[in-house]
Amino acid sequence: MCLPRYLVFAVTLVAPAIFVSPAAAQDIGGGFISAGIGNAGIEAATIALEDQVSEPGHRTVDAQARTEFNFVPTESQRRRTASRVARNLVPAPQRDEFAAQFDDDFYAMIDGELSYYGLSTNNLADTYAFWWLIVWDAAHGVSTDTTPAQAQGVRDQVAAALVESFPEMSDSDRQAISDEFVIHAVLFMNELEASAGDPARLANIKSSARSAAISVTGMDPLNLRVTDEGFRPID
């Protein structure tokens, strides 16, 4: 998934060191935990998402259903999420500097880019779709020209799955999960860009992205293709 007007993000402080271990890339569950969504809720969402992908037809989601995942972001929640990600991924001496990068200006920049695809950083279904498209790219070792229709197809899959399985959440709960998806997506994107011309580094990011996708969605990205109806199994 290319963000056509700004490909190389400023978030490069420690990103090259993050994906040494595929296990680190899977550590995206903090937002779910802080939002009070336990293993049962995550498993229900995974099953619902797998059903969405395996269905031959496209299940539409009305605009009202999508708005259930909107939230009004706060700077304090963004700081908490950035600090949690930093604790999980970054050596202690660099954590504060790393976390400080994910401020309101960062989210405004990403939001401006995602608007091209009809997505927003202030909607959990949108940011889940953004993250999923990025890890799909990274698992394949490519940066694809995702279309707005494809991005919205994936978003609708996610929204339909989440509306079936997630309990009602507060704005801060939705934001806790959403912001974590955005941060991880950008880190994957940066590392994929940085791995060009370095086969060992590229192999590492592909493995990490594949592990992350399987951990969160329950599906292997190498078995999926991107369509206007979202992700579908490879025939």
Backbone as CSV, one residue per row, in Angstrom:
resi,resn,N_x,N_y,N_z,CA_x,CA_y,CA_z,C_x,C_y,C_z
1,MET,0.852,-1.191,0.000,0.000,0.000,0.000,0.882,1.233,0.000
2,CYS,0.886,1.969,-1.075,1.693,3.179,-1.167,0.909,4.368,-0.641
3,LEU,1.577,5.196,0.145,1.024,6.498,0.463,1.730,7.461,-0.470
4,PRO,1.086,7.815,-1.580,1.793,8.361,-2.740,2.525,9.667,-2.521
5,ARG,2.119,10.470,-1.546,2.750,11.774,-1.424,3.822,11.821,-0.344
6,TYR,3.997,10.777,0.420,4.989,10.815,1.488,5.352,9.394,1.881
7,LEU,6.365,8.842,1.264,6.689,7.433,1.465,7.664,7.200,2.595
8,VAL,8.625,8.079,2.770,9.651,7.873,3.786,9.320,8.740,4.986
9,PHE,8.822,8.106,6.031,8.374,8.840,7.200,9.547,9.244,8.084
10,ALA,9.275,10.187,8.962,10.310,10.670,9.879,10.600,9.676,10.992
11,VAL,9.754,8.658,11.132,9.896,7.739,12.259,10.977,6.715,11.946
12,THR,12.212,7.119,12.051,13.336,6.244,11.713,14.345,6.136,12.847
13,LEU,14.011,6.681,13.999,14.965,6.740,15.099,15.537,5.379,15.447
14,VAL,14.650,4.418,15.703,15.107,3.069,16.062,14.409,2.006,15.237
15,ALA,13.639,2.409,14.237,12.870,1.427,13.468,13.718,0.312,12.882
16,PRO,14.942,0.568,12.398,15.707,-0.532,11.816,16.005,-1.664,12.787
17,ALA,15.972,-1.382,14.088,16.297,-2.423,15.072,15.078,-3.187,15.554
18,ILE,13.891,-2.745,15.158,12.681,-3.287,15.767,12.374,-4.700,15.298
19,PHE,12.602,-4.986,14.030,12.092,-6.231,13.472,13.146,-7.338,13.417
20,VAL,14.086,-7.293,14.344,15.069,-8.366,14.437,14.372,-9.683,14.722
21,SER,13.358,-9.650,15.548,12.641,-10.856,15.922,11.200,-10.791,15.450
22,PRO,10.724,-11.812,14.737,9.309,-11.832,14.373,8.394,-11.763,15.584
23,ALA,8.859,-12.269,16.723,8.036,-12.226,17.926,7.724,-10.787,18.327
24,ALA,8.685,-9.881,18.126,8.450,-8.481,18.466,7.356,-7.882,17.607
25,ALA,7.313,-8.260,16.350,6.309,-7.704,15.442,4.910,-8.179,15.785
26,GLN,4.794,-9.301,16.460,3.483,-9.813,16.837,2.911,-9.084,18.042
27,ASP,3.752,-8.306,18.729,3.355,-7.714,19.996,2.504,-6.479,19.763
28,ILE,1.324,-6.703,19.205,0.420,-5.602,18.907,-0.860,-5.742,19.714
29,GLY,-0.819,-6.561,20.752,-2.026,-6.835,21.526,-2.262,-5.917,22.698
30,GLY,-1.315,-5.007,22.967,-1.477,-4.150,24.133,-2.725,-3.305,24.102
31,GLY,-3.067,-2.799,22.911,-4.269,-1.984,22.797,-5.528,-2.770,23.117
32,PHE,-5.605,-4.023,22.656,-6.757,-4.861,22.949,-6.873,-5.103,24.451
33,ILE,-5.730,-5.369,25.071,-5.729,-5.669,26.503,-6.161,-4.445,27.306
34,SER,-5.587,-3.275,26.966,-5.935,-2.070,27.712,-7.393,-1.681,27.512
35,ALA,-7.978,-2.096,26.388,-9.394,-1.814,26.126,-10.316,-2.840,26.778
36,GLY,-9.750,-3.802,27.493,-10.551,-4.793,28.191,-11.077,-5.899,27.311
37,ILE,-10.487,-6.073,26.128,-10.911,-7.141,25.221,-9.986,-8.339,25.429
38,GLY,-10.507,-9.375,26.015,-9.690,-10.539,26.323,-9.542,-11.467,25.135
39,ASN,-8.965,-12.626,25.406,-8.714,-13.599,24.337,-9.994,-14.045,23.638
40,ALA,-11.082,-14.157,24.406,-12.342,-14.602,23.807,-12.830,-13.581,22.784
41,GLY,-12.736,-12.307,23.100,-13.169,-11.267,22.172,-12.305,-11.212,20.932
42,ILE,-10.991,-11.350,21.137,-10.076,-11.336,20.001,-10.328,-12.541,19.101
43,GLU,-10.561,-13.712,19.719,-10.825,-14.920,18.937,-12.130,-14.778,18.152
44,ALA,-13.147,-14.182,18.773,-14.420,-13.984,18.076,-14.234,-13.066,16.866
45,ALA,-13.439,-12.015,17.041,-13.185,-11.097,15.937,-12.421,-11.791,14.817
46,THR,-11.473,-12.639,15.191,-10.694,-13.374,14.193,-11.580,-14.304,13.385
47,ILE,-12.466,-15.025,14.061,-13.377,-15.935,13.362,-14.289,-15.151,12.423
48,ALA,-14.815,-14.034,12.893,-15.698,-13.222,12.060,-14.954,-12.671,10.845
49,LEU,-13.690,-12.311,11.044,-12.906,-11.786,9.927,-12.605,-12.882,8.917
50,GLU,-12.298,-14.065,9.389,-12.064,-15.191,8.479,-13.318,-15.487,7.660
51,ASP,-14.488,-15.370,8.292,-15.740,-15.576,7.560,-15.903,-14.525,6.461
52,GLN,-15.546,-13.289,6.778,-15.640,-12.220,5.789,-14.756,-12.503,4.574
53,VAL,-13.555,-12.984,4.825,-12.607,-13.228,3.740,-13.028,-14.422,2.898
54,SER,-13.576,-15.423,3.523,-13.906,-16.657,2.799,-15.220,-16.574,2.041
55,GLU,-16.059,-15.596,2.356,-17.342,-15.479,1.666,-17.131,-15.109,0.203
56,PRO,-17.857,-15.744,-0.718,-17.681,-15.431,-2.137,-18.230,-14.069,-2.531
57,GLY,-19.237,-13.566,-1.815,-19.827,-12.273,-2.133,-19.367,-11.211,-1.165
58,HIS,-19.578,-9.964,-1.527,-19.149,-8.846,-0.693,-20.283,-8.428,0.234
59,ARG,-20.054,-8.471,1.525,-21.063,-8.036,2.480,-20.891,-6.541,2.721
60,THR,-21.916,-5.781,2.408,-21.815,-4.335,2.585,-22.025,-3.951,4.040
61,VAL,-21.425,-2.854,4.413,-21.589,-2.300,5.756,-22.066,-0.874,5.587
62,ASP,-23.201,-0.543,6.192,-23.713,0.802,5.975,-22.883,1.827,6.736
63,ALA,-23.074,3.078,6.353,-22.266,4.156,6.933,-22.448,4.243,8.439
64,GLN,-23.662,3.965,8.923,-23.910,4.036,10.354,-23.079,3.003,11.112
65,ALA,-22.968,1.792,10.566,-22.166,0.756,11.225,-20.701,1.162,11.295
66,ARG,-20.204,1.780,10.239,-18.799,2.203,10.251,-18.529,3.274,11.297
67,THR,-19.523,4.137,11.533,-19.300,5.215,12.497,-19.204,4.702,13.927
68,GLU,-19.619,3.462,14.169,-19.484,2.900,15.512,-18.030,2.820,15.948
69,PHE,-17.113,2.864,14.993,-15.696,2.747,15.323,-14.974,4.089,15.274
70,ASN,-15.750,5.184,15.091,-15.165,6.512,15.191,-14.813,6.818,16.635
71,PHE,-13.877,7.706,16.830,-13.574,8.196,18.173,-12.992,9.598,18.060
72,VAL,-13.095,10.328,19.167,-12.469,11.650,19.260,-11.134,11.453,19.967
73,PRO,-10.021,11.628,19.261,-8.724,11.318,19.865,-8.295,12.339,20.908
74,THR,-7.512,11.860,21.860,-6.918,12.748,22.855,-5.407,12.585,22.838
75,GLU,-4.713,13.652,23.137,-3.252,13.604,23.166,-2.751,12.691,24.272
76,SER,-3.465,12.660,25.394,-3.021,11.827,26.516,-3.053,10.350,26.157
77,GLN,-4.109,9.912,25.432,-4.164,8.508,25.018,-3.068,8.205,24.013
78,ARG,-2.783,9.129,23.133,-1.699,8.920,22.174,-0.364,8.748,22.888
79,ARG,-0.139,9.521,23.919,1.114,9.388,24.680,1.181,8.026,25.349
80,ARG,0.057,7.563,25.911,0.055,6.264,26.582,0.346,5.141,25.588
81,THR,-0.281,5.208,24.419,-0.058,4.164,23.419,1.374,4.175,22.926
82,ALA,1.905,5.345,22.619,3.284,5.434,22.144,4.258,4.919,23.191
83,SER,4.004,5.224,24.442,4.882,4.746,25.518,4.811,3.238,25.649
84,ARG,3.603,2.672,25.494,3.456,1.212,25.591,4.202,0.522,24.456
85,VAL,4.066,1.044,23.232,4.774,0.457,22.100,6.282,0.578,22.312
86,ALA,6.727,1.718,22.805,8.156,1.922,23.039,8.691,0.928,24.062
87,ARG,7.926,0.693,25.125,8.374,-0.274,26.144,8.522,-1.670,25.550
88,ASN,7.655,-2.016,24.620,7.672,-3.356,24.041,8.759,-3.546,22.994
89,LEU,9.134,-2.466,22.304,9.973,-2.616,21.123,11.320,-1.915,21.169
90,VAL,11.493,-0.952,22.038,12.641,-0.054,21.956,13.516,-0.167,23.195
91,PRO,14.840,-0.154,23.039,15.735,-0.147,24.204,15.448,1.045,25.110
92,ALA,15.590,0.844,26.399,15.198,1.845,27.390,15.754,3.244,27.129
93,PRO,17.031,3.401,26.774,17.553,4.763,26.603,16.883,5.553,25.488
94,GLN,16.226,4.883,24.552,15.634,5.559,23.394,14.121,5.679,23.467
95,ARG,13.516,5.165,24.517,12.059,5.071,24.538,11.365,6.425,24.506
96,ASP,11.811,7.356,25.318,11.126,8.642,25.382,11.220,9.372,24.049
97,GLU,12.391,9.374,23.443,12.566,10.059,22.170,11.740,9.398,21.075
98,PHE,11.713,8.071,21.104,10.920,7.333,20.123,9.439,7.668,20.264
99,ALA,8.912,7.586,21.490,7.484,7.804,21.721,7.067,9.219,21.370
100,ALA,7.965,10.176,21.564,7.629,11.576,21.316,7.328,11.851,19.846
101,GLN,7.778,10.978,18.954,7.528,11.190,17.525,6.051,11.043,17.153
102,PHE,5.314,10.279,17.943,3.931,9.968,17.599,2.992,10.980,18.248
103,ASP,3.106,12.217,17.804,2.323,13.307,18.365,1.175,13.684,17.436
104,ASP,0.496,14.779,17.761,-0.646,15.183,16.951,-0.245,15.481,15.510
105,ASP,0.939,16.050,15.324,1.395,16.349,13.962,1.583,15.070,13.153
106,PHE,2.118,14.037,13.794,2.284,12.751,13.115,0.939,12.213,12.643
107,TYR,-0.069,12.217,13.540,-1.370,11.670,13.166,-2.058,12.530,12.110
108,ALA,-1.854,13.845,12.169,-2.425,14.711,11.134,-1.821,14.387,9.775
109,MET,-0.514,14.109,9.746,0.153,13.748,8.497,-0.397,12.439,7.947
110,ILE,-0.509,11.424,8.796,-1.017,10.137,8.349,-2.476,10.259,7.920
111,ASP,-3.263,11.036,8.666,-4.665,11.208,8.336,-4.819,11.850,6.960
112,GLY,-3.968,12.823,6.662,-4.016,13.451,5.353,-3.729,12.472,4.235
113,GLU,-2.785,11.557,4.462,-2.467,10.547,3.452,-3.591,9.522,3.307
114,LEU,-4.149,9.087,4.428,-5.197,8.071,4.375,-6.483,8.598,3.753
115,SER,-6.685,9.909,3.775,-7.904,10.469,3.197,-8.014,10.152,1.708
116,TYR,-6.878,9.974,1.038,-6.886,9.591,-0.381,-7.626,8.273,-0.578
117,TYR,-7.544,7.388,0.415,-8.172,6.073,0.333,-9.559,6.037,0.964
118,GLY,-10.017,7.169,1.474,-11.299,7.200,2.156,-11.225,6.656,3.566
119,LEU,-10.015,6.659,4.151,-9.804,6.159,5.507,-9.418,7.300,6.430
120,SER,-9.494,7.038,7.738,-9.164,8.047,8.735,-8.421,7.413,9.898
121,THR,-7.553,8.177,10.533,-6.870,7.687,11.729,-7.780,7.717,12.950
122,ASN,-8.971,8.273,12.814,-9.893,8.384,13.942,-11.039,7.381,13.850
123,ASN,-10.756,6.252,13.207,-11.741,5.186,13.090,-11.012,3.853,13.174
124,LEU,-11.404,3.028,14.124,-10.701,1.769,14.375,-10.744,0.822,13.181
125,ALA,-11.876,0.713,12.508,-11.956,-0.173,11.339,-11.025,0.309,10.237
126,ASP,-10.919,1.632,10.077,-10.040,2.196,9.057,-8.579,1.889,9.345
127,THR,-8.160,2.080,10.587,-6.741,1.882,10.909,-6.364,0.407,10.938
128,TYR,-7.312,-0.454,11.313,-7.070,-1.896,11.219,-6.824,-2.258,9.756
129,ALA,-7.662,-1.726,8.847,-7.491,-2.006,7.416,-6.151,-1.471,6.909
130,PHE,-5.789,-0.274,7.318,-4.504,0.315,6.950,-3.362,-0.605,7.369
131,TRP,-3.379,-1.024,8.633,-2.329,-1.914,9.151,-2.298,-3.228,8.361
132,TRP,-3.470,-3.809,8.107,-3.528,-5.112,7.441,-2.964,-5.023,6.029
133,LEU,-3.292,-3.964,5.325,-2.757,-3.781,3.973,-1.237,-3.598,3.998
134,ILE,-0.733,-2.891,4.986,0.712,-2.686,5.085,1.425,-3.993,5.401
135,VAL,0.908,-4.780,6.359,1.599,-6.032,6.685,1.470,-7.043,5.545
136,TRP,0.386,-6.966,4.770,0.280,-7.818,3.580,1.409,-7.468,2.609
137,ASP,1.596,-6.183,2.355,2.707,-5.749,1.500,4.034,-6.247,2.047
138,ALA,4.275,-6.008,3.333,5.561,-6.349,3.930,5.802,-7.854,3.895
139,ALA,4.756,-8.650,4.108,4.909,-10.103,4.069,5.286,-10.586,2.674
140,HIS,4.857,-9.847,1.655,5.210,-10.181,0.280,6.479,-9.475,-0.183
141,GLY,6.991,-8.556,0.631,8.208,-7.851,0.267,8.031,-6.843,-0.841
142,VAL,6.829,-6.284,-0.961,6.547,-5.322,-2.027,5.748,-4.156,-1.446
143,SER,5.733,-3.053,-2.197,4.872,-1.924,-1.856,3.919,-1.722,-3.017
144,THR,2.668,-2.116,-2.836,1.717,-2.143,-3.944,0.954,-0.832,-4.059
145,ASP,0.411,-0.608,-5.240,-0.420,0.570,-5.490,-1.870,0.233,-5.161
146,THR,-2.150,0.153,-3.877,-3.515,-0.121,-3.435,-4.443,0.991,-3.909
147,THR,-5.614,0.617,-4.379,-6.588,1.608,-4.821,-7.528,1.967,-3.669
148,PRO,-8.177,3.118,-3.753,-9.178,3.448,-2.733,-10.264,2.378,-2.610
149,ALA,-10.691,1.809,-3.746,-11.729,0.769,-3.690,-11.247,-0.447,-2.912
150,GLN,-9.989,-0.845,-3.121,-9.445,-1.985,-2.386,-9.348,-1.675,-0.890
151,ALA,-8.859,-0.487,-0.567,-8.723,-0.105,0.838,-10.079,-0.081,1.532
152,GLN,-11.081,0.447,0.847,-12.402,0.507,1.447,-13.051,-0.877,1.520
153,GLY,-12.705,-1.753,0.567,-13.189,-3.127,0.645,-12.660,-3.841,1.878
154,VAL,-11.362,-3.665,2.169,-10.777,-4.257,3.367,-11.389,-3.625,4.611
155,ARG,-11.558,-2.291,4.591,-12.178,-1.613,5.730,-13.565,-2.154,6.025
156,ASP,-14.357,-2.399,4.966,-15.708,-2.912,5.171,-15.683,-4.330,5.741
157,GLN,-14.711,-5.136,5.323,-14.558,-6.471,5.920,-14.294,-6.362,7.406
158,VAL,-13.363,-5.497,7.750,-13.004,-5.327,9.154,-14.194,-4.811,9.955
159,ALA,-14.881,-3.794,9.426,-16.018,-3.227,10.148,-17.104,-4.275,10.367
160,ALA,-17.400,-5.066,9.338,-18.432,-6.093,9.465,-18.043,-7.139,10.504
161,ALA,-16.750,-7.475,10.556,-16.285,-8.461,11.531,-16.317,-7.904,12.945
162,LEU,-15.856,-6.680,13.111,-15.780,-6.103,14.452,-17.158,-5.808,15.026
163,VAL,-18.085,-5.381,14.171,-19.407,-5.052,14.683,-20.114,-6.298,15.197
164,GLU,-19.727,-7.465,14.683,-20.297,-8.731,15.149,-19.709,-9.181,16.474
165,SER,-18.464,-8.808,16.750,-17.731,-9.502,17.807,-17.218,-8.630,18.943
166,PHE,-17.072,-7.349,18.719,-16.501,-6.516,19.772,-17.607,-5.907,20.628
167,PRO,-17.385,-5.835,21.924,-18.352,-5.158,22.795,-18.289,-3.655,22.570
168,GLU,-19.259,-2.955,23.117,-19.216,-1.503,23.039,-17.966,-1.001,23.761
169,MET,-17.312,-0.035,23.144,-16.072,0.488,23.711,-16.151,1.996,23.827
170,SER,-15.404,2.526,24.773,-15.303,3.974,24.917,-14.392,4.533,23.828
171,ASP,-14.400,5.845,23.663,-13.496,6.472,22.709,-12.044,6.124,23.017
172,SER,-11.686,6.155,24.286,-10.286,5.883,24.640,-9.907,4.446,24.336
173,ASP,-10.854,3.510,24.492,-10.578,2.113,24.159,-10.374,1.939,22.661
174,ARG,-11.266,2.551,21.864,-11.100,2.469,20.413,-9.775,3.100,19.983
175,GLN,-9.461,4.228,20.598,-8.220,4.908,20.236,-6.998,4.100,20.636
176,ALA,-7.039,3.426,21.782,-5.891,2.642,22.240,-5.510,1.582,21.214
177,ILE,-6.517,0.910,20.652,-6.255,-0.115,19.650,-5.859,0.524,18.324
178,SER,-6.607,1.549,17.933,-6.387,2.196,16.641,-4.996,2.798,16.531
179,ASP,-4.569,3.537,17.545,-3.258,4.180,17.487,-2.136,3.150,17.395
180,GLU,-2.329,2.017,18.047,-1.315,0.971,17.968,-1.217,0.411,16.552
181,PHE,-2.349,0.249,15.890,-2.315,-0.187,14.491,-1.557,0.820,13.624
182,VAL,-1.799,2.100,13.831,-1.138,3.125,13.015,0.374,3.091,13.229
183,ILE,0.806,3.036,14.471,2.241,3.040,14.753,2.915,1.827,14.128
184,HIS,2.347,0.655,14.337,2.948,-0.554,13.783,2.945,-0.528,12.256
185,ALA,1.878,-0.014,11.656,1.828,0.060,10.196,2.958,0.928,9.658
186,VAL,3.180,2.066,10.278,4.223,2.971,9.803,5.609,2.373,10.012
187,LEU,5.805,1.681,11.117,7.098,1.037,11.347,7.359,-0.056,10.314
188,PHE,6.335,-0.836,10.007,6.490,-1.849,8.958,6.795,-1.183,7.625
189,MET,6.087,-0.109,7.310,6.310,0.580,6.046,7.741,1.113,5.958
190,ASN,8.204,1.721,7.039,9.570,2.236,7.051,10.601,1.132,6.840
191,GLU,10.395,0.027,7.549,11.373,-1.044,7.464,11.363,-1.686,6.087
192,LEU,10.184,-1.803,5.476,10.108,-2.336,4.117,10.862,-1.430,3.157
193,GLU,10.697,-0.132,3.304,11.408,0.824,2.450,12.914,0.726,2.671
194,ALA,13.318,0.594,3.934,14.741,0.559,4.262,15.406,-0.743,3.838
195,SER,14.618,-1.796,3.618,15.196,-3.104,3.298,15.531,-3.259,1.816
196,ALA,15.190,-2.262,1.011,15.478,-2.349,-0.425,16.971,-2.542,-0.658
197,GLY,17.332,-3.562,-1.429,18.732,-3.837,-1.722,19.459,-4.631,-0.658
198,ASP,18.742,-5.042,0.394,19.353,-5.811,1.484,18.543,-7.099,1.656
199,PRO,18.909,-8.185,0.980,18.102,-9.409,1.007,17.862,-9.957,2.411
200,ALA,18.873,-9.896,3.274,18.699,-10.438,4.622,17.681,-9.618,5.412
201,ARG,17.773,-8.312,5.276,16.839,-7.440,5.990,15.425,-7.599,5.434
202,LEU,15.322,-7.755,4.117,14.017,-7.954,3.507,13.392,-9.269,3.970
203,ALA,14.198,-10.314,4.046,13.686,-11.607,4.520,13.187,-11.491,5.953
204,ASN,13.871,-10.689,6.757,13.478,-10.512,8.151,12.138,-9.793,8.268
205,ILE,11.959,-8.723,7.491,10.701,-7.984,7.575,9.557,-8.815,7.017
206,LYS,9.806,-9.599,5.974,8.757,-10.467,5.433,8.305,-11.478,6.480
207,SER,9.253,-12.077,7.188,8.919,-13.047,8.225,8.157,-12.387,9.372
208,SER,8.617,-11.201,9.769,7.972,-10.494,10.874,6.544,-10.100,10.520
209,ALA,6.354,-9.584,9.307,5.022,-9.167,8.887,4.076,-10.360,8.780
210,ARG,4.581,-11.446,8.252,3.742,-12.635,8.136,3.310,-13.120,9.518
211,SER,4.247,-13.135,10.460,3.923,-13.548,11.826,2.894,-12.628,12.460
212,ALA,3.058,-11.318,12.249,2.122,-10.355,12.829,0.723,-10.537,12.260
213,ALA,0.626,-10.722,10.949,-0.685,-10.885,10.313,-1.390,-12.139,10.819
214,ILE,-0.652,-13.229,10.906,-1.249,-14.477,11.391,-1.685,-14.330,12.841
215,SER,-0.866,-13.661,13.651,-1.171,-13.492,15.063,-2.452,-12.700,15.278
216,VAL,-2.657,-11.639,14.495,-3.794,-10.749,14.717,-5.032,-11.185,13.957
217,THR,-4.878,-11.604,12.690,-6.049,-11.921,11.852,-6.370,-13.405,11.806
218,GLY,-5.400,-14.245,12.177,-5.598,-15.684,12.071,-5.399,-16.218,10.667
219,MET,-4.979,-15.353,9.735,-4.820,-15.755,8.336,-3.420,-15.443,7.837
220,ASP,-2.921,-16.328,6.990,-1.598,-16.158,6.402,-1.707,-15.204,5.215
221,PRO,-1.022,-14.059,5.237,-1.134,-13.117,4.121,-0.638,-13.682,2.800
222,LEU,0.209,-14.704,2.860,0.699,-15.303,1.618,-0.379,-16.109,0.905
223,ASN,-1.484,-16.363,1.608,-2.599,-17.092,1.005,-3.746,-16.175,0.595
224,LEU,-3.511,-14.863,0.647,-4.567,-13.899,0.350,-4.179,-12.997,-0.814
225,ARG,-5.205,-12.509,-1.502,-5.014,-11.499,-2.541,-5.920,-10.316,-2.216
226,VAL,-5.574,-9.134,-2.736,-6.347,-7.919,-2.471,-7.259,-7.634,-3.659
227,THR,-8.542,-7.415,-3.383,-9.521,-7.101,-4.426,-10.354,-5.913,-3.969
228,ASP,-11.246,-5.459,-4.852,-12.162,-4.382,-4.473,-13.146,-4.830,-3.397
229,GLU,-13.276,-6.120,-3.211,-14.125,-6.654,-2.149,-13.327,-6.959,-0.888
230,GLY,-12.114,-6.495,-0.837,-11.256,-6.757,0.310,-10.343,-7.941,0.050
231,PHE,-9.875,-8.572,1.094,-9.016,-9.736,0.945,-9.851,-10.958,0.573
232,ARG,-9.288,-11.756,-0.349,-9.909,-13.004,-0.737,-8.837,-14.086,-0.786
233,PRO,-9.221,-15.351,-0.576,-8.222,-16.428,-0.690,-7.675,-16.525,-2.100
234,ILE,-6.419,-16.874,-2.202,-5.829,-17.140,-3.517,-6.413,-18.442,-4.046
235,ASP,-6.904,-18.418,-5.263,-7.536,-19.616,-5.841,-6.512,-20.728,-6.054
